[in-house]
Amino acid sequence: MTGQRFEVVAYAHTWGEHRVFFHKPADERVYSIPASWTDVEGIDPVVALGAGKAHFRVADLLALTRVLDELEEGGVR
């Protein structure tokens, strides 16, 4: 979806994060993705300061470790 533009239907805090809701062209279904995956919130200061040196944000890596720990324990909540 990089480089594509979509009309935003809604912007909301759901499922523990900010999400962008949109329609794909010629499709009535509403899709949503994390707002952090878009430019709707502007450039993340961590990404801007990292200037391409870091591939992942610390907060995202910590969230990933929590998910992996839960998977090892038998499931994600």
Phi and psi in degrees as a GROMACS rama.xvg file:
@    title "Ramachandran Plot"
@    xaxis  label "Phi"
@    yaxis  label "Psi"
@TYPE xy
-56.9737  132.737  THR-2
83.963  -8.46944  GLY-3
-88.1413  154.164  GLN-4
-120.01  137.595  ARG-5
-132.356  152.138  PHE-6
-80.6523  125.919  GLU-7
-76.105  126.423  VAL-8
-88.1142  -39.7089  VAL-9
-158.836  158.391  ALA-10
-134.51  121.207  TYR-11
-150.012  160.734  ALA-12
-94.9676  103.17  HIS-13
-137.122  155.766  THR-14
53.0911  34.2322  TRP-15
78.4632  13.1691  GLY-16
-155.992  164.805  GLU-17
-78.3713  133.221  HIS-18
-129.876  150.976  ARG-19
-108.78  129.915  VAL-20
-108.415  135.291  PHE-21
-153.281  164.695  PHE-22
-105.648  141.851  HIS-23
-81.8319  152.236  LYS-24
-55.1144  138.434  PRO-25
60.2003  29.6416  ALA-26
-140.269  127.287  ASP-27
-83.874  -15.1537  GLU-28
-67.2564  143.076  ARG-29
-96.265  128.741  VAL-30
-110.21  158.351  TYR-31
-140.371  147.623  SER-32
-140.921  158.118  ILE-33
-58.3618  136.293  PRO-34
-59.5352  -29.049  ALA-35
-66.2682  -15.6044  SER-36
-85.4139  -3.49973  TRP-37
-119.428  179.645  THR-38
-100.427  12.0047  ASP-39
-64.7833  -29.7194  VAL-40
-96.4328  0.125313  GLU-41
85.423  -179.878  GLY-42
-76.3695  130.735  ILE-43
-62.8359  128.364  ASP-44
-56.2238  -34.2752  PRO-45
-63.998  -41.8391  VAL-46
-66.8892  -43.1672  VAL-47
-63.0405  -44.7129  ALA-48
-69.537  -32.0342  LEU-49
-70.4258  -22.5834  GLY-50
47.4006  41.6912  ALA-51
81.8187  3.00948  GLY-52
-81.2001  -31.291  LYS-53
-107.759  132.142  ALA-54
-83.7571  -21.9177  HIS-55
-136.712  149.329  PHE-56
-83.8223  148.625  ARG-57
-58.7354  -44.2877  VAL-58
-59.5756  -39.0535  ALA-59
-69.5513  -37.928  ASP-60
-66.4014  -39.1217  LEU-61
-65.1659  -40.2973  LEU-62
-63.5005  -39.2806  ALA-63
-63.4704  -41.7736  LEU-64
-63.8922  -36.0505  THR-65
-64.1418  -43.0608  ARG-66
-63.7671  -44.4877  VAL-67
-63.7985  -40.4263  LEU-68
-61.2528  -42.9077  ASP-69
-65.6175  -37.3881  GLU-70
-64.0904  -40.5832  LEU-71
-65.0922  -30.6212  GLU-72
-83.1624  -1.79896  GLU-73
115.184  9.41676  GLY-74
152.282  158.193  GLY-75
-99.2848  137.827  VAL-76
